[in-house]
Amino acid sequence: MGQGLFSGPKMKGDRKKFRWKERKFKQRQDKRKAGGVLKHDPLMGSTQAKGIVIEKVGIEAKQPNSGIRKAVKISLIRTGNKLTAFAPGDGAISFIDEHDEVMV
């Protein structure tokens, strides 16, 4: 381990390499990942997924904005996970009905 004036990058690299020897660090990394994909990722690593619209919902915006953001609750076909997706654009929610198939 370097101890000189410009040894910062080496110390940082050593720490990055050797922290995998620490038990707590490994446990923390295992909790974050499940099979290489983040646990909270509803699409399971894919970029897009098909879903069925369960209901239309209005989400209130936080301060200082006002208004209701139009969104839909979706059940994904492949995994069965439920999530809320924002409907972009002016009047986009009028083209989406319940039980429609949508891409997320």
C-alpha positions as CSV (number, residue, x, y, z in Angstrom):
1,M,0.0,0.0,0.0
2,G,1.4,3.4,-1.0
3,Q,2.1,6.0,1.6
4,G,3.6,8.8,-0.5
5,L,2.3,12.2,-1.6
6,F,0.7,10.9,-4.8
7,S,-0.4,7.5,-3.6
8,G,-4.1,8.3,-3.5
9,P,-5.1,6.5,-6.8
10,K,-3.2,3.3,-5.7
11,M,-4.9,3.4,-2.3
12,K,-8.3,3.8,-3.9
13,G,-7.6,0.9,-6.3
14,D,-6.4,-1.3,-3.5
15,R,-9.5,-0.6,-1.4
16,K,-11.7,-1.4,-4.4
17,K,-10.0,-4.7,-4.9
18,F,-9.6,-5.9,-1.3
19,R,-13.1,-4.9,-0.1
20,W,-14.4,-8.1,-1.7
21,K,-12.5,-10.0,1.0
22,E,-14.8,-8.4,3.6
23,R,-17.8,-10.5,4.6
24,K,-20.2,-7.6,5.2
25,F,-19.4,-6.0,1.8
26,K,-20.1,-9.3,0.0
27,Q,-23.4,-9.7,1.9
28,R,-24.5,-6.2,0.9
29,Q,-23.7,-6.9,-2.7
30,D,-25.6,-10.2,-2.7
31,K,-28.7,-8.4,-1.3
32,R,-28.7,-5.9,-4.1
33,K,-28.6,-8.4,-6.9
34,A,-30.5,-11.6,-7.6
35,G,-29.1,-13.5,-10.5
36,G,-27.3,-10.4,-11.9
37,V,-30.5,-8.4,-12.1
38,L,-31.6,-5.8,-9.5
39,K,-34.3,-7.2,-7.2
40,H,-36.7,-4.2,-7.7
41,D,-36.5,-4.3,-11.5
42,P,-40.1,-5.2,-12.6
43,L,-39.0,-5.9,-16.2
44,M,-36.3,-8.4,-15.1
45,G,-33.5,-6.8,-17.1
46,S,-35.3,-6.4,-20.4
47,T,-35.9,-3.1,-22.0
48,Q,-39.6,-3.5,-22.8
49,A,-42.5,-5.7,-21.7
50,K,-46.2,-6.2,-22.6
51,G,-48.9,-5.7,-20.0
52,I,-52.6,-5.5,-19.4
53,V,-54.2,-2.3,-18.1
54,I,-55.9,-2.9,-14.8
55,E,-57.1,0.7,-14.1
56,K,-56.6,4.3,-14.9
57,V,-55.2,6.4,-12.1
58,G,-54.4,10.1,-11.5
59,I,-51.3,10.9,-9.5
60,E,-51.0,14.2,-7.8
61,A,-47.8,16.2,-8.4
62,K,-45.6,17.2,-5.6
63,Q,-45.1,20.9,-4.6
64,P,-44.7,23.5,-6.1
65,N,-46.5,21.9,-9.1
66,S,-50.2,21.3,-9.2
67,G,-52.4,19.1,-11.4
68,I,-53.0,15.4,-11.8
69,R,-50.6,13.3,-13.8
70,K,-52.4,10.6,-15.8
71,A,-51.1,7.1,-15.4
72,V,-52.3,3.5,-15.7
73,K,-51.8,0.5,-13.4
74,I,-50.5,-2.4,-15.4
75,S,-50.1,-6.1,-14.8
76,L,-47.1,-7.5,-16.8
77,I,-47.9,-10.6,-18.9
78,R,-44.6,-12.3,-18.5
79,T,-44.0,-11.9,-14.8
80,G,-47.4,-10.9,-13.3
81,N,-45.8,-7.9,-11.6
82,K,-48.0,-4.9,-11.1
83,L,-46.7,-1.4,-11.8
84,T,-47.8,2.1,-12.5
85,A,-46.9,3.7,-15.9
86,F,-47.1,7.3,-16.9
87,A,-49.2,8.1,-20.0
88,P,-47.2,10.8,-21.8
89,G,-48.6,13.5,-24.1
90,D,-51.8,15.5,-24.2
91,G,-54.9,13.3,-24.2
92,A,-52.9,10.0,-24.3
93,I,-55.0,8.6,-21.4
94,S,-58.2,8.9,-23.6
95,F,-56.7,6.3,-26.1
96,I,-56.1,3.7,-23.3
97,D,-58.9,1.7,-21.9
98,E,-59.0,-1.0,-19.3
99,H,-58.0,-4.5,-20.4
100,D,-56.0,-3.1,-23.3
101,E,-52.6,-4.5,-24.1
102,V,-49.8,-2.0,-23.7
103,M,-46.0,-1.9,-24.1
104,V,-43.9,-0.6,-21.2
